[in-house]
Amino acid sequence: NPVNAKPIYHDRTGKFYAFDEEIGQYKTMSLLPASSMGFMTAGMTTQVYKLPPTPYFQAFEALSELDIALNFLVLEMAFVYQPKHFEKNEFYTPSQVQCGGTTCIRFSYNDAEYAGSYIQFDSRDQLRELNIISTNPQFSDNPAGKFVFSYKPCNVILPDAVEQSLIPGPLGEILPMEKGLEPWKHNKKDKKKQKQKDN
């Protein structure tokens, strides 16, 4: 990964592996118990980021039959969405843009609370970019960010990692996705805020 020397990994059970700079090693985490994680994240992802829900839930059902969990937004989107899911949809406006020496199709969001947001595909109908800018008042941190997708053959070796729970237990609070595209990064910030309140 030329952008991030310590990238985030995912496995087939839905766990992700994120590098913690404070302890100098990876942590492995699940958002929810494996039995419910895929379904819940599919619902939250499409709602928060204004994506067509049907393709996502169809992918969830197909992967469930293979005993594979949805990974949490990042990886599976490249295999779920195609331009056809956004064409003739009143919530998006298509346009042609230049990208990497070729022409891509960009679907810009029409929702005023997501002004500037878009999802973009290349000439092979592969997902290339998802750019989210939200001013939706129900999301206190105004989540914003951009994923850039690239495609090449690769072998992935999961790093050694320590187990960490993002929630206190199977019935604990669901991680709030209003924190943005990478909500797990806000755990430390929230803990610091809580300590300040306690003091």
Rosetta blueprint (number, residue, H / E / L):
1 N L
2 P L
3 V L
4 N L
5 A L
6 K L
7 P L
8 I L
9 Y E
10 H E
11 D L
12 R L
13 T L
14 G L
15 K L
16 F E
17 Y E
18 A E
19 F E
20 D E
21 E L
22 E L
23 I L
24 G L
25 Q E
26 Y E
27 K E
28 T E
29 M E
30 S L
31 L L
32 L L
33 P L
34 A H
35 S H
36 S H
37 M H
38 G H
39 F H
40 M H
41 T H
42 A H
43 G H
44 M H
45 T H
46 T H
47 Q H
48 V H
49 Y L
50 K L
51 L L
52 P L
53 P H
54 T H
55 P H
56 Y H
57 F H
58 Q H
59 A H
60 F H
61 E H
62 A H
63 L H
64 S H
65 E H
66 L L
67 D L
68 I L
69 A L
70 L L
71 N L
72 F L
73 L L
74 V L
75 L L
76 E L
77 M H
78 A H
79 F H
80 V H
81 Y L
82 Q L
83 P H
84 K H
85 H H
86 F L
87 E L
88 K L
89 N L
90 E L
91 F L
92 Y E
93 T E
94 P E
95 S E
96 Q E
97 V E
98 Q E
99 C E
100 G L
101 G L
102 T E
103 T E
104 C E
105 I E
106 R E
107 F E
108 S E
109 Y E
110 N L
111 D L
112 A H
113 E H
114 Y H
115 A L
116 G L
117 S L
118 Y E
119 I E
120 Q E
121 F E
122 D L
123 S L
124 R L
125 D L
126 Q L
127 L E
128 R E
129 E E
130 L E
131 N E
132 I E
133 I E
134 S L
135 T L
136 N L
137 P L
138 Q L
139 F L
140 S L
141 D L
142 N L
143 P L
144 A E
145 G E
146 K E
147 F E
148 V E
149 F L
150 S L
151 Y L
152 K L
153 P L
154 C L
155 N L
156 V L
157 I L
158 L L
159 P L
160 D L
161 A E
162 V E
163 E E
164 Q L
165 S L
166 L L
167 I L
168 P L
169 G L
170 P L
171 L L
172 G L
173 E L
174 I L
175 L L
176 P L
177 M H
178 E H
179 K H
180 G L
181 L L
182 E L
183 P H
184 W H
185 K H
186 H H
187 N H
188 K H
189 K H
190 D H
191 K H
192 K H
193 K H
194 Q H
195 K H
196 Q H
197 K H
198 D H
199 N L
